[in-house]
């Protein structure tokens, strides 16, 4: 038994935001039927990485991760026959996840109002860059644009004297779309709970920009209280706000309060400069931050990252390593928690994937492999909807599936 094994989901979405939302349902047991374009499939099938850097629609690392545990159906919904099949699937679904531009489904006759008349219990989740309403509704968006507009890019800390000399930074991967996806999944579950009480589905409007902007609560609070923008400059603004180099990597640590500073001194072998009475108080350390910081940076260069973290944590010091992907992939804590799972795929072979984000002890779940393009056409369109072999062959010949 899995937590969501009675939930039926239609995923009409590509690349990251919609598929990530669908993945969260699929890995927890929901039946997620992924609608893909005939012949080409989800755009992410053409997105690297590929084994050996050789493009293959069944081997994209991005697609394989985002689409675990799903079923793939190919369908051209711009054709009347394809749209009719889509309606028949939606008529018996609990949830539709889509990430097309606002108004796109309405033009196809498959918008919320039309589907709500067909299936009043259906919850429709629309994930877009800027939402279904507002002046930016029809703007073209991307993960980088949503990230940049969310404050997180500009407020990336800098130690440069003049913040304008260092460009705003972005996080790797697809953070804004991932945040939009997880926010949308949470909202979808709320909508499903509401439906259980009332019998009514609803439309969930989930913009990635606002989901990412919502992480900047502290910066917004500073502006609300002071009426001034948050300052990127971190030099002299307190300890622990920059990565500090050690012999073989970087660490973050805090030494503002007295107990932490004493632990840090012990960790570093009590450097003579740090024993000065001038640094015994928080105020003394803050007033002489440039001297303290330089002494700590010089001392850290005598030690390895893992050694600093293990000994520092044992001393009660807040300290952590700045991980590379390799560090995270081989981390013993994550392995102990079962954070990764091996999945075999008929085209891509056996690969290691991140497991579910959360662990439910009563109803544990693990992902299964991503589908081949159109792998479930016969099961879903044929046997479930009642189309015979000749009809399916005609659909294929006509490019509908």
Phi and psi in degrees as a GROMACS rama.xvg file:
@    title "Ramachandran Plot"
@    xaxis  label "Phi"
@    yaxis  label "Psi"
@TYPE xy
-119.055  157.567  UNK-2
-56.7962  -35.3077  UNK-3
-120.094  29.6469  UNK-4
-73.1876  -0.975945  UNK-5
-105.945  8.59157  UNK-6
-102.535  131.11  UNK-7
-109.356  125.835  UNK-8
-123.5  136.622  UNK-9
-104.813  124.556  UNK-10
-110.929  110.262  UNK-11
-114.426  74.9138  UNK-12
-154.196  157.516  UNK-13
-131.038  168.152  UNK-14
58.5644  -114.9  UNK-15
-110.082  -57.6595  UNK-16
-60.8761  -54.5382  UNK-17
-65.0077  -48.8738  UNK-18
-60.0207  -36.2588  UNK-19
-65.6748  -40.195  UNK-20
-61.2966  -46.2013  UNK-21
-63.795  -36.4713  UNK-22
-59.601  -40.329  UNK-23
-62.9945  -31.6526  UNK-24
-78.6737  -43.1889  UNK-25
-63.3892  -45.3398  UNK-26
-66.8288  -19.5427  UNK-27
-96.4613  13.4765  UNK-28
107.115  -11.639  UNK-29
-67.1946  146.646  UNK-30
-81.0167  112.944  UNK-31
-111.556  113.105  UNK-32
-96.1145  113.716  UNK-33
-92.2369  121.008  UNK-34
-88.7767  121.021  UNK-35
-124.251  155.987  UNK-36
-69.1498  134.423  UNK-37
-57.8213  135.334  UNK-38
85.1223  -35.9993  UNK-39
-112.99  -40.1244  UNK-40
75.9587  -170.231  UNK-41
-54.7356  139.32  UNK-42
-55.7107  -31.3634  UNK-43
-66.5041  -16.7836  UNK-44
-64.1443  -20.3719  UNK-45
-103.381  11.8091  UNK-46
-104.359  132.063  UNK-47
-67.6791  164.612  UNK-48
-86.0803  152.104  UNK-49
-122.723  146.923  UNK-50
-58.133  127.717  UNK-51
66.7616  13.5137  UNK-52
58.7188  28.2161  UNK-53
-104.682  110.152  UNK-54
-57.5374  137.512  UNK-55
-157.912  128.517  UNK-56
-66.0626  -16.2814  UNK-57
-101.636  4.74538  UNK-58
-125.947  8.3575  UNK-59
-64.8674  125.499  UNK-60
-60.834  -37.9924  UNK-61
-64.073  -48.1805  UNK-62
-63.3606  -44.9326  UNK-63
-60.0561  -39.4156  UNK-64
-71.1481  -45.8629  UNK-65
-73.9329  -13.4967  UNK-66
-124.916  27.612  UNK-67
-62.6509  148.991  UNK-68
69.4236  11.2892  UNK-69
-103.059  168.111  UNK-70
-111.131  139.758  UNK-71
-107.402  128.229  UNK-72
-125.737  129.667  UNK-73
-92.4646  135.92  UNK-74
-161.157  128.506  UNK-75
-95.4311  97.5576  UNK-76
-77.9288  -5.77697  UNK-77
-79.1509  -11.7498  UNK-78
-95.1783  143.087  UNK-79
-52.935  -43.9521  UNK-80
-65.3032  -39.7758  UNK-81
-66.5613  -40.7046  UNK-82
-64.4002  -36.4027  UNK-83
-66.042  -41.2754  UNK-84
-62.3354  -41.4556  UNK-85
-58.9772  -45.2349  UNK-86
-61.2945  -40.3507  UNK-87
-65.9327  -36.2578  UNK-88
-67.7696  -43.5107  UNK-89
-66.8377  -27.9917  UNK-90
-62.27  -25.8207  UNK-91
-115.785  16.2538  UNK-92
-98.2721  157.551  UNK-93
-92.7766  -30.8939  UNK-94
-146.376  136.507  UNK-95
-118.176  125.275  UNK-96
-110.608  124.996  UNK-97
-141.349  150.967  UNK-98
-135.195  38.9619  UNK-99
-86.7082  163.789  UNK-100
-57.5453  147.39  UNK-101
-52.8797  134.611  UNK-102
90.3174  -13.1043  UNK-103
-62.4575  -46.6427  UNK-104
-68.6288  -32.9289  UNK-105
-60.6132  -40.7234  UNK-106
-63.3651  -25.9589  UNK-107
-91.4872  0.0833515  UNK-108
75.2265  21.0245  UNK-109
-124.113  23.4006  UNK-110
-74.1775  177.522  UNK-111
-58.1442  -46.705  UNK-112
-61.0647  -44.2524  UNK-113
-64.7788  -43.3917  UNK-114
-72.3322  -31.1915  UNK-115
-65.7097  -37.6162  UNK-116
-65.6061  -35.6173  UNK-117
-73.3964  -40.6249  UNK-118
-142.446  89.4385  UNK-119
-61.0564  -17.9392  UNK-120
-88.7489  -5.04398  UNK-121
-72.3107  132.65  UNK-122
-99.6848  124.562  UNK-123
-108.438  123.81  UNK-124
-109.634  116.169  UNK-125
-109.579  113.081  UNK-126
-104.591  119.278  UNK-127
-136.689  169.18  UNK-128
-62.3747  -45.3294  UNK-129
-125.419  1.7705  UNK-130
98.7389  173.097  UNK-131
-85.3958  -13.0997  UNK-132
-133.189  160.698  UNK-133
109.543  162.933  UNK-134
-59.0113  -25.7051  UNK-135
-96.1829  8.56228  UNK-136
-48.0733  -43.5618  UNK-137
-99.969  8.8094  UNK-138
-66.5242  146.12  UNK-139
-76.7345  133.844  UNK-140
-125.355  166.333  UNK-141
-152.927  168.542  UNK-142
-58.2851  -41.5236  UNK-143
-64.1728  -42.567  UNK-144
-63.8783  -45.8434  UNK-145
-63.701  -40.336  UNK-146
-63.8219  -45.8709  UNK-147
-63.0214  -37.2665  UNK-148
-81.88  -3.97003  UNK-149
-93.2639  3.66948  UNK-150
84.0923  -26.6416  UNK-151
-64.0969  -34.3967  UNK-152
-67.9363  -49.0427  UNK-153
-66.7495  -35.8734  UNK-154
-86.1882  7.84475  UNK-155
-58.0592  124.071  UNK-156
-59.2049  146.339  UNK-157
-134.107  146.842  UNK-158
-102.708  3.52516  UNK-159
-70.0032  143.045  UNK-160
-56.6518  -40.7395  UNK-161
-115.354  109.435  UNK-162
-55.4408  -25.2682  UNK-163
-69.167  -14.0702  UNK-164
-81.3694  -13.9215  UNK-165
-118.568  125.196  UNK-166
-62.3345  149.499  UNK-167
-56.5495  148.131  UNK-168
-109.835  163.839  UNK-169
-126.534  155.163  UNK-170
-81.0198  155.319  UNK-171
-73.1969  164.254  UNK-172
78.8162  -140.627  UNK-173
-129.951  61.5293  UNK-174
-63.8395  -40.744  UNK-175
-66.2501  -41.7805  UNK-176
-71.3086  -33.2506  UNK-177
-65.5823  -42.7205  UNK-178
-64.7195  -40.9014  UNK-179
-61.1443  -39.727  UNK-180
-66.0619  -46.8228  UNK-181
-68.4607  -36.963  UNK-182
-63.8318  -42.2006  UNK-183
-63.5098  -40.462  UNK-184
-62.2649  -42.6675  UNK-185
-63.6373  -42.4468  UNK-186
-65.4225  -37.6179  UNK-187
-62.171  -41.1376  UNK-188
-63.8474  -37.9195  UNK-189
-62.8468  -41.8656  UNK-190
-65.0784  -36.9243  UNK-191
-67.8682  -37.2937  UNK-192
-64.4254  -41.877  UNK-193
-61.3566  -40.1888  UNK-194
-64.4336  -35.6208  UNK-195
-62.8766  -31.0268  UNK-196
-84.3405  -34.1202  UNK-197
-112.746  -19.4127  UNK-198
82.1525  1.03587  UNK-199
-107.662  130.226  UNK-200
-79.956  174.548  UNK-201
-157.395  175.63  UNK-202
-104.91  122.552  UNK-203
-100.265  117.241  UNK-204
-98.5144  109.776  UNK-205
-123.443  90.116  UNK-206
-82.0478  132.148  UNK-207
-65.0894  -36.1001  UNK-208
-59.0086  -49.0259  UNK-209
-67.9292  -34.3202  UNK-210
-61.1126  -39.7749  UNK-211
-75.8289  -40.6523  UNK-212
-59.1107  -31.3267  UNK-213
-65.2249  -17.498  UNK-214
-78.5683  -9.93452  UNK-215
-97.1313  40.6356  UNK-216
-61.9023  -40.6764  UNK-217
-63.9196  -45.5082  UNK-218
-61.9414  -40.477  UNK-219
-67.2964  -35.8601  UNK-220
-65.543  -42.0279  UNK-221
-58.966  -43.224  UNK-222
-66.3371  -39.7385  UNK-223
-65.2263  -40.4757  UNK-224
-79.3926  -39.2134  UNK-225
-106.606  -19.6871  UNK-226
72.6116  20.5295  UNK-227
-128.935  150.807  UNK-228
-66.1456  154.754  UNK-229
-66.8239  139.99  UNK-230
-92.9077  125.641  UNK-231
-68.8511  -26.6275  UNK-232
-66.0493  125.98  UNK-233
-113.641  -9.27052  UNK-234
-61.3425  124.41  UNK-235
75.465  6.33912  UNK-236
-95.0984  9.46997  UNK-237
125.025  159.721  UNK-238
-79.0228  153.548  UNK-239
84.8518  14.7428  UNK-240
-108.588  18.9006  UNK-241
-147.178  149.509  UNK-242
-73.2442  133.654  UNK-243
-109.121  127.881  UNK-244
-72.3049  139.815  UNK-245
-120.946  -162.788  UNK-246
-66.8834  -35.2513  UNK-247
-131.207  20.9083  UNK-248
173.806  -144.978  UNK-249
-138.578  152.425  UNK-250
-134.354  157.372  UNK-251
-111.167  138.716  UNK-252
-151.17  161.567  UNK-253
-117.73  142.282  UNK-254
-144.7  24.044  UNK-255
-66.4302  -52.4236  UNK-256
-79.0731  158.295  UNK-257
-59.749  -43.9346  UNK-258
-62.1829  -39.196  UNK-259
-69.2856  -38.4408  UNK-260
-65.9877  -39.8094  UNK-261
-64.9955  -39.8855  UNK-262
-65.4779  -38.3092  UNK-263
-66.4954  -39.8446  UNK-264
-62.0545  -41.9743  UNK-265
-65.0202  -41.2295  UNK-266
-58.9748  -38.2797  UNK-267
-93.1808  9.77519  UNK-268
77.9993  27.4171  UNK-269
51.5098  65.8259  UNK-270
-55.933  137.948  UNK-271
-56.2907  -41.517  UNK-272
-62.7856  -38.1838  UNK-273
-73.4385  -12.6753  UNK-274
-83.6714  -3.77754  UNK-275
-60.2644  138.871  UNK-276
-58.7817  -21.8857  UNK-277
-60.3784  -25.3006  UNK-278
-105.796  15.2949  UNK-279
-73.4601  -23.1247  UNK-280
-114.032  160.391  UNK-281
-59.5282  -41.7173  UNK-282
-64.8036  -41.0274  UNK-283
-63.6349  -39.9779  UNK-284
-69.2111  -38.9021  UNK-285
-66.4139  -41.1006  UNK-286
-68.1957  -24.4255  UNK-287
-120.523  38.1448  UNK-288
-57.6112  -39.1939  UNK-289
-62.5038  -38.0694  UNK-290
-71.6063  -46.2784  UNK-291
-60.8844  -47.7217  UNK-292
-62.0135  -43.0247  UNK-293
-63.3323  -42.05  UNK-294
-64.6046  -40.5413  UNK-295
-66.9555  -42.8762  UNK-296
-60.7796  -41.7627  UNK-297
-66.1549  -40.1332  UNK-298
-69.4067  -37.211  UNK-299
-61.8522  -28.1956  UNK-300
-66.8141  -8.89872  UNK-301
-90.2331  -0.735637  UNK-302
-131.113  156.871  UNK-303
-87.8008  154.563  UNK-304
-59.6215  -52.5537  UNK-305
-63.1874  -37.9806  UNK-306
-64.2132  -44.3445  UNK-307
-60.674  -43.8685  UNK-308
-68.2341  -47.2079  UNK-309
-65.6069  -45.1725  UNK-310
-70.8093  -39.2796  UNK-311
-63.345  -43.5877  UNK-312
-63.2867  -37.2528  UNK-313
-63.8323  -27.6706  UNK-314
-86.4064  -0.995563  UNK-315
84.3603  17.927  UNK-316
-92.0771  129.084  UNK-317
-69.2226  105.702  UNK-318
-148.462  140.74  UNK-319
-147.643  156.385  UNK-320
-82.4333  151.242  UNK-321
-92.8291  102.966  UNK-322
-80.5867  145.544  UNK-323
-91.2331  173.029  UNK-324
-58.6068  -41.7266  UNK-325
-61.2725  -40.2038  UNK-326
-59.8393  -48.1702  UNK-327
-63.8047  -42.2149  UNK-328
-64.0794  -29.1295  UNK-329
-106.981  9.97206  UNK-330
-67.5816  130.298  UNK-331
-68.1371  -35.8725  UNK-332
-61.7343  -46.0531  UNK-333
-65.6356  -38.3117  UNK-334
-64.0011  -42.2973  UNK-335
-61.8363  -36.2899  UNK-336
-81.1678  -0.62933  UNK-337
68.0659  38.564  UNK-338
-74.6461  -11.2515  UNK-339
-128.307  151.464  UNK-340
-139.046  140.216  UNK-341
-86.7328  129.218  UNK-342
-128.835  131.923  UNK-343
-93.9493  136.163  UNK-344
-127.56  137.474  UNK-345
-63.1802  -24.7901  UNK-346
-103.184  -42.9691  UNK-347
-88.6046  -15.8929  UNK-348
85.5179  -165.105  UNK-349
-86.5022  123.872  UNK-350
-133.683  157.32  UNK-351
-96.584  131.623  UNK-352
-123.268  151.18  UNK-353
-63.358  136.285  UNK-354
-82.3021  -169.122  UNK-355
-57.987  150.306  UNK-356
-68.9119  -29.5928  UNK-357
-126.448  161.737  UNK-358
-119.002  123.356  UNK-359
-107.616  115.051  UNK-360
-71.2096  -28.8331  UNK-361
-83.4857  -30.1509  UNK-362
-132.978  67.5502  UNK-363
-65.5347  152.683  UNK-364
-142.75  149.75  UNK-365
-137.209  145.11  UNK-366
-73.4369  151.148  UNK-367
-106.265  176.641  UNK-368
-66.9568  158.172  UNK-369
-71.3035  153.612  UNK-370
-81.9092  154.679  UNK-371
-72.7781  156.672  UNK-372
-61.5377  120.136  UNK-373
70.8514  16.7006  UNK-374
-58.8426  -29.5828  UNK-375
-109.82  20.5843  UNK-376
-57.4014  -48.9261  UNK-377
-64.4923  -42.8312  UNK-378
-63.9365  -48.4829  UNK-379
-85.1197  -53.4313  UNK-380
-78.6986  -37.7769  UNK-381
-76.9036  -76.6186  UNK-382
-67.7473  -40.1453  UNK-383
-75.0386  -43.3592  UNK-384
-91.6753  -9.17892  UNK-385
88.6803  15.8279  UNK-386
-80.9837  134.342  UNK-387
-81.4775  174.229  UNK-388
-60.3747  -40.3128  UNK-389
-66.0446  -39.2809  UNK-390
-66.0469  -41.1764  UNK-391
-63.7767  -39.7251  UNK-392
-63.6277  -40.2818  UNK-393
-65.3882  -40.2311  UNK-394
-61.1137  -42.2185  UNK-395
-65.1551  -45.4925  UNK-396
-63.1939  -29.8583  UNK-397
-91.653  -2.47495  UNK-398
78.3413  15.746  UNK-399
-79.5977  -35.2602  UNK-400
